Amino acid sequence: MSGFETVSLSDIDADTDTTISASNSEDIRNIVTDGTVESKVSFVNMGSADIEIDANGETSDGGDITIDNSGVTTLNYKGRWQMLYWIRMLKLLIQTSL
């Protein structure tokens, strides 16, 4: 799969954990949250891709976003966020930079 760079997450209900694998795609570079994400979303097999996350909406305590990549991960806050989510995202950035 190729030809797209942005994955947009919107209105993911609780208890609907989602896994997106990039093992057959090299183009994903941007993840946009533009709605309420209430469940875990995992991006796996991202390789050495540099990923930028644009956080535009609310995310509940259960709405973790994880990324399995060895490249640079950049997080841009553009919306209202709960303090626990900020802490988790900062933890993610620290883990990906180790």
mmCIF file of the C-alpha atoms, coordinates in Angstrom:
data_MODEL
# 
_entry.id   MODEL 
# 
loop_
_atom_site.group_PDB 
_atom_site.id 
_atom_site.type_symbol 
_atom_site.label_atom_id 
_atom_site.label_alt_id 
_atom_site.label_comp_id 
_atom_site.label_asym_id 
_atom_site.label_entity_id 
_atom_site.label_seq_id 
_atom_site.pdbx_PDB_ins_code 
_atom_site.Cartn_x 
_atom_site.Cartn_y 
_atom_site.Cartn_z 
_atom_site.occupancy 
_atom_site.B_iso_or_equiv 
_atom_site.pdbx_formal_charge 
_atom_site.auth_seq_id 
_atom_site.auth_comp_id 
_atom_site.auth_asym_id 
_atom_site.auth_atom_id 
_atom_site.pdbx_PDB_model_num 
ATOM 1  C CA . MET A 1 1  ? 0.000   0.000  0.000  1.00 0.00 ? 1  MET A CA 1 
ATOM 2  C CA . SER A 1 2  ? 1.382   3.412  -0.879 1.00 0.00 ? 2  SER A CA 1 
ATOM 3  C CA . GLY A 1 3  ? 0.441   6.896  -1.935 1.00 0.00 ? 3  GLY A CA 1 
ATOM 4  C CA . PHE A 1 4  ? -0.810  8.348  1.345  1.00 0.00 ? 4  PHE A CA 1 
ATOM 5  C CA . GLU A 1 5  ? 1.109   10.130 4.071  1.00 0.00 ? 5  GLU A CA 1 
ATOM 6  C CA . THR A 1 6  ? -1.561  11.108 6.622  1.00 0.00 ? 6  THR A CA 1 
ATOM 7  C CA . VAL A 1 7  ? -3.691  8.885  8.850  1.00 0.00 ? 7  VAL A CA 1 
ATOM 8  C CA . SER A 1 8  ? -6.571  10.719 10.545 1.00 0.00 ? 8  SER A CA 1 
ATOM 9  C CA . LEU A 1 9  ? -8.065  9.375  13.798 1.00 0.00 ? 9  LEU A CA 1 
ATOM 10 C CA . SER A 1 10 ? -11.562 10.488 14.708 1.00 0.00 ? 10 SER A CA 1 
ATOM 11 C CA . ASP A 1 11 ? -14.260 9.241  17.095 1.00 0.00 ? 11 ASP A CA 1 
ATOM 12 C CA . ILE A 1 12 ? -12.735 5.899  18.070 1.00 0.00 ? 12 ILE A CA 1 
ATOM 13 C CA . ASP A 1 13 ? -15.038 4.371  20.682 1.00 0.00 ? 13 ASP A CA 1 
ATOM 14 C CA . ALA A 1 14 ? -13.876 2.889  23.971 1.00 0.00 ? 14 ALA A CA 1 
ATOM 15 C CA . ASP A 1 15 ? -12.963 -0.809 23.890 1.00 0.00 ? 15 ASP A CA 1 
ATOM 16 C CA . THR A 1 16 ? -12.212 -0.620 20.154 1.00 0.00 ? 16 THR A CA 1 
ATOM 17 C CA . ASP A 1 17 ? -8.430  -1.039 20.238 1.00 0.00 ? 17 ASP A CA 1 
ATOM 18 C CA . THR A 1 18 ? -6.953  -0.519 16.774 1.00 0.00 ? 18 THR A CA 1 
ATOM 19 C CA . THR A 1 19 ? -3.635  -1.649 15.290 1.00 0.00 ? 19 THR A CA 1 
ATOM 20 C CA . ILE A 1 20 ? -2.289  -0.165 12.068 1.00 0.00 ? 20 ILE A CA 1 
ATOM 21 C CA . SER A 1 21 ? 0.706   -1.940 10.550 1.00 0.00 ? 21 SER A CA 1 
ATOM 22 C CA . ALA A 1 22 ? 2.995   -0.198 8.097  1.00 0.00 ? 22 ALA A CA 1 
ATOM 23 C CA . SER A 1 23 ? 4.872   -3.357 7.134  1.00 0.00 ? 23 SER A CA 1 
ATOM 24 C CA . ASN A 1 24 ? 3.540   -2.981 3.584  1.00 0.00 ? 24 ASN A CA 1 
ATOM 25 C CA . SER A 1 25 ? 3.554   0.823  3.458  1.00 0.00 ? 25 SER A CA 1 
ATOM 26 C CA . GLU A 1 26 ? 6.432   3.269  3.512  1.00 0.00 ? 26 GLU A CA 1 
ATOM 27 C CA . ASP A 1 27 ? 4.542   6.528  3.098  1.00 0.00 ? 27 ASP A CA 1 
ATOM 28 C CA . ILE A 1 28 ? 2.888   7.203  6.483  1.00 0.00 ? 28 ILE A CA 1 
ATOM 29 C CA . ARG A 1 29 ? 4.487   10.363 7.912  1.00 0.00 ? 29 ARG A CA 1 
ATOM 30 C CA . ASN A 1 30 ? 1.676   12.199 9.701  1.00 0.00 ? 30 ASN A CA 1 
ATOM 31 C CA . ILE A 1 31 ? -0.949  11.114 12.235 1.00 0.00 ? 31 ILE A CA 1 
ATOM 32 C CA . VAL A 1 32 ? -3.799  13.546 12.908 1.00 0.00 ? 32 VAL A CA 1 
ATOM 33 C CA . THR A 1 33 ? -6.239  13.223 15.794 1.00 0.00 ? 33 THR A CA 1 
ATOM 34 C CA . ASP A 1 34 ? -9.266  15.321 14.978 1.00 0.00 ? 34 ASP A CA 1 
ATOM 35 C CA . GLY A 1 35 ? -11.901 13.844 17.232 1.00 0.00 ? 35 GLY A CA 1 
ATOM 36 C CA . THR A 1 36 ? -12.451 11.960 20.413 1.00 0.00 ? 36 THR A CA 1 
ATOM 37 C CA . VAL A 1 37 ? -10.145 8.948  20.667 1.00 0.00 ? 37 VAL A CA 1 
ATOM 38 C CA . GLU A 1 38 ? -11.307 6.830  23.600 1.00 0.00 ? 38 GLU A CA 1 
ATOM 39 C CA . SER A 1 39 ? -9.374  3.631  22.931 1.00 0.00 ? 39 SER A CA 1 
ATOM 40 C CA . LYS A 1 40 ? -5.817  2.489  22.239 1.00 0.00 ? 40 LYS A CA 1 
ATOM 41 C CA . VAL A 1 41 ? -4.412  2.992  18.727 1.00 0.00 ? 41 VAL A CA 1 
ATOM 42 C CA . SER A 1 42 ? -1.082  1.312  17.902 1.00 0.00 ? 42 SER A CA 1 
ATOM 43 C CA . PHE A 1 43 ? 1.064   1.996  14.838 1.00 0.00 ? 43 PHE A CA 1 
ATOM 44 C CA . VAL A 1 44 ? 3.441   -0.938 14.384 1.00 0.00 ? 44 VAL A CA 1 
ATOM 45 C CA . ASN A 1 45 ? 6.253   -1.801 11.956 1.00 0.00 ? 45 ASN A CA 1 
ATOM 46 C CA . MET A 1 46 ? 6.891   1.863  11.159 1.00 0.00 ? 46 MET A CA 1 
ATOM 47 C CA . GLY A 1 47 ? 10.619  1.248  10.673 1.00 0.00 ? 47 GLY A CA 1 
ATOM 48 C CA . SER A 1 48 ? 12.880  4.300  10.584 1.00 0.00 ? 48 SER A CA 1 
ATOM 49 C CA . ALA A 1 49 ? 10.116  6.658  9.462  1.00 0.00 ? 49 ALA A CA 1 
ATOM 50 C CA . ASP A 1 50 ? 9.985   10.153 10.967 1.00 0.00 ? 50 ASP A CA 1 
ATOM 51 C CA . ILE A 1 51 ? 6.442   10.641 12.279 1.00 0.00 ? 51 ILE A CA 1 
ATOM 52 C CA . GLU A 1 52 ? 4.619   13.871 13.107 1.00 0.00 ? 52 GLU A CA 1 
ATOM 53 C CA . ILE A 1 53 ? 1.503   13.774 15.289 1.00 0.00 ? 53 ILE A CA 1 
ATOM 54 C CA . ASP A 1 54 ? -0.949  16.684 15.064 1.00 0.00 ? 54 ASP A CA 1 
ATOM 55 C CA . ALA A 1 55 ? -3.230  16.486 18.093 1.00 0.00 ? 55 ALA A CA 1 
ATOM 56 C CA . ASN A 1 56 ? -6.367  18.508 17.311 1.00 0.00 ? 56 ASN A CA 1 
ATOM 57 C CA . GLY A 1 57 ? -9.061  16.959 19.475 1.00 0.00 ? 57 GLY A CA 1 
ATOM 58 C CA . GLU A 1 58 ? -9.770  15.557 22.882 1.00 0.00 ? 58 GLU A CA 1 
ATOM 59 C CA . THR A 1 59 ? -8.504  12.178 24.038 1.00 0.00 ? 59 THR A CA 1 
ATOM 60 C CA . SER A 1 60 ? -9.721  10.343 27.079 1.00 0.00 ? 60 SER A CA 1 
ATOM 61 C CA . ASP A 1 61 ? -7.513  8.555  29.591 1.00 0.00 ? 61 ASP A CA 1 
ATOM 62 C CA . GLY A 1 62 ? -7.950  5.306  27.633 1.00 0.00 ? 62 GLY A CA 1 
ATOM 63 C CA . GLY A 1 63 ? -7.006  6.857  24.285 1.00 0.00 ? 63 GLY A CA 1 
ATOM 64 C CA . ASP A 1 64 ? -3.315  5.997  24.123 1.00 0.00 ? 64 ASP A CA 1 
ATOM 65 C CA . ILE A 1 65 ? -1.510  6.308  20.801 1.00 0.00 ? 65 ILE A CA 1 
ATOM 66 C CA . THR A 1 66 ? 1.671   4.253  20.473 1.00 0.00 ? 66 THR A CA 1 
ATOM 67 C CA . ILE A 1 67 ? 4.147   4.246  17.606 1.00 0.00 ? 67 ILE A CA 1 
ATOM 68 C CA . ASP A 1 68 ? 6.745   1.565  16.888 1.00 0.00 ? 68 ASP A CA 1 
ATOM 69 C CA . ASN A 1 69 ? 9.388   3.515  14.955 1.00 0.00 ? 69 ASN A CA 1 
ATOM 70 C CA . SER A 1 70 ? 13.089  4.251  15.257 1.00 0.00 ? 70 SER A CA 1 
ATOM 71 C CA . GLY A 1 71 ? 12.878  7.639  13.548 1.00 0.00 ? 71 GLY A CA 1 
ATOM 72 C CA . VAL A 1 72 ? 12.099  11.063 14.986 1.00 0.00 ? 72 VAL A CA 1 
ATOM 73 C CA . THR A 1 73 ? 8.630   11.522 16.495 1.00 0.00 ? 73 THR A CA 1 
ATOM 74 C CA . THR A 1 74 ? 7.273   15.081 16.691 1.00 0.00 ? 74 THR A CA 1 
ATOM 75 C CA . LEU A 1 75 ? 4.129   15.943 18.655 1.00 0.00 ? 75 LEU A CA 1 
ATOM 76 C CA . ASN A 1 76 ? 2.142   19.144 17.971 1.00 0.00 ? 76 ASN A CA 1 
ATOM 77 C CA . TYR A 1 77 ? -0.610  20.057 20.466 1.00 0.00 ? 77 TYR A CA 1 
ATOM 78 C CA . LYS A 1 78 ? -3.445  21.983 18.818 1.00 0.00 ? 78 LYS A CA 1 
ATOM 79 C CA . GLY A 1 79 ? -6.432  21.255 21.019 1.00 0.00 ? 79 GLY A CA 1 
ATOM 80 C CA . ARG A 1 80 ? -7.694  20.705 24.539 1.00 0.00 ? 80 ARG A CA 1 
ATOM 81 C CA . TRP A 1 81 ? -5.997  17.841 26.325 1.00 0.00 ? 81 TRP A CA 1 
ATOM 82 C CA . GLN A 1 82 ? -6.251  16.177 29.651 1.00 0.00 ? 82 GLN A CA 1 
ATOM 83 C CA . MET A 1 83 ? -3.148  16.261 31.824 1.00 0.00 ? 83 MET A CA 1 
ATOM 84 C CA . LEU A 1 84 ? -2.795  12.453 31.893 1.00 0.00 ? 84 LEU A CA 1 
ATOM 85 C CA . TYR A 1 85 ? -2.653  12.368 28.116 1.00 0.00 ? 85 TYR A CA 1 
ATOM 86 C CA . TRP A 1 86 ? 0.153   14.954 28.065 1.00 0.00 ? 86 TRP A CA 1 
ATOM 87 C CA . ILE A 1 87 ? 2.155   12.825 30.479 1.00 0.00 ? 87 ILE A CA 1 
ATOM 88 C CA . ARG A 1 88 ? 1.639   9.691  28.379 1.00 0.00 ? 88 ARG A CA 1 
ATOM 89 C CA . MET A 1 89 ? 2.611   11.440 25.157 1.00 0.00 ? 89 MET A CA 1 
ATOM 90 C CA . LEU A 1 90 ? 5.776   12.834 26.735 1.00 0.00 ? 90 LEU A CA 1 
ATOM 91 C CA . LYS A 1 91 ? 6.585   9.331  27.956 1.00 0.00 ? 91 LYS A CA 1 
ATOM 92 C CA . LEU A 1 92 ? 6.101   8.069  24.382 1.00 0.00 ? 92 LEU A CA 1 
ATOM 93 C CA . LEU A 1 93 ? 8.505   10.667 23.033 1.00 0.00 ? 93 LEU A CA 1 
ATOM 94 C CA . ILE A 1 94 ? 11.124  9.738  25.618 1.00 0.00 ? 94 ILE A CA 1 
ATOM 95 C CA . GLN A 1 95 ? 10.751  6.021  24.855 1.00 0.00 ? 95 GLN A CA 1 
ATOM 96 C CA . THR A 1 96 ? 11.093  6.516  21.098 1.00 0.00 ? 96 THR A CA 1 
ATOM 97 C CA . SER A 1 97 ? 14.226  8.615  21.533 1.00 0.00 ? 97 SER A CA 1 
ATOM 98 C CA . LEU A 1 98 ? 16.086  5.981  23.597 1.00 0.00 ? 98 LEU A CA 1 
# 
